[in-house]
Amino acid sequence: MNPMHIDDILDRAHVVSLPMAVRFRGVDTREALLIDGPAGWGEFAPFLDYDEVESAAWLRAGLEAAFTGFPAPRRTLVEVNATVPAVSPDEVPAVLDRYPGCRVVKVKVAEKGQTLADDVARVRAVREVLPGALVRVDANQAWTVPEALEAARALGPLDYLEQPCRSVEELAQLRGELMRAGMFVRVAADESIRRAADPHRVAELRAADVAVLKVAPLGGVQRVLELTDHLRARHMDVTLASALDTAVGMNAGLAALAALPVLEDDDGLDVPPAAAGLATGSLFLADVAAPRELVDGHLSVAPVDPDPARLAALAAPAQRRDWWFSRLRRTWPHV
């Protein structure tokens, strides 16, 4: 997808640096390159450890948003989950205060330098604040299969373990061992889909019950919808999540969630999509648009445009702007 010359795209680009309210993925600020296109705003913000080949999917997603636009929505409001970084237990109440009405909470666990006891304390703190919450934990590939089994026993009951182990084979092994142990904990795949050469392999090996899909790493909204069809046909549930997107990137995640095909229950009623990790804007101290209002754990899917004053105030230093322009140029040939 090369809609025009790269210089035309860079002429439309703004690089911003957003301060984080809570340290997340090891960063205190989130940088992103935003593209003001004819169809809307797009975002290019692959994490700093991604090479040009992997970053190309993020650029495709940004170009889709800026030059093609999104499909028609099937719903106007969607449920979202709260996200709790690997903070200390005493910080949990303040984090959850940022997510009014959320009934589902995803908790980061297995942080480098922390222990399972730290994770247990953090999850316990979540349950003390929200006794009825459905809890998910995200280990970002950090555990072996025996460690994941131990964690499931210590942290449960859980909705699911997100990417507890690194390989698809380990996920499949863990899923089988959880069943044999009589633990009704689902396994969710994230990196095994968005960072895999073959994102379909998880379903083929029956390695997970849930797919956590993120628009930017997968190359755009249309790609997410195609992958959803494939995975659902193989009896996997799907939930959408943010890749620590700015308000611009969140437009794409919400558009994908809004456009997911309707699932009907036995009475022919629309079953809403699972609570999605698309409220991570609450983790920023400032964003390029006014915060979306979170009402009873739900967000509107209506897209927002950056505020010019916020774009100016959050503009990255010239050196970082040049770095992101150079990164886009290096990524361009792989799109």
Secondary structure as UniProt FT lines:
FT   HELIX           6..11
FT   STRAND          13..24
FT   TURN            25..26
FT   STRAND          27..37
FT   TURN            38..39
FT   STRAND          40..44
FT   TURN            48..49
FT   HELIX           52..63
FT   HELIX           64..68
FT   STRAND          77..80
FT   STRAND          82..84
FT   HELIX           89..91
FT   HELIX           92..96
FT   TURN            97..98
FT   TURN            100..101
FT   STRAND          104..108
FT   TURN            112..113
FT   HELIX           116..129
FT   TURN            131..132
FT   STRAND          134..138
FT   TURN            140..141
FT   HELIX           145..155
FT   STRAND          160..162
FT   HELIX           168..180
FT   TURN            181..182
FT   STRAND          186..189
FT   HELIX           191..194
FT   TURN            199..200
FT   HELIX           201..204
FT   TURN            205..206
FT   STRAND          210..213
FT   HELIX           215..218
FT   HELIX           221..233
FT   TURN            234..235
FT   STRAND          237..241
FT   HELIX           247..259
FT   STRAND          263..264
FT   TURN            266..267
FT   STRAND          270..271
FT   STRAND          276..277
FT   HELIX           280..283
FT   TURN            296..297
FT   STRAND          298..300
FT   HELIX           308..313
FT   HELIX           318..331
FT   HELIX           332..334
//
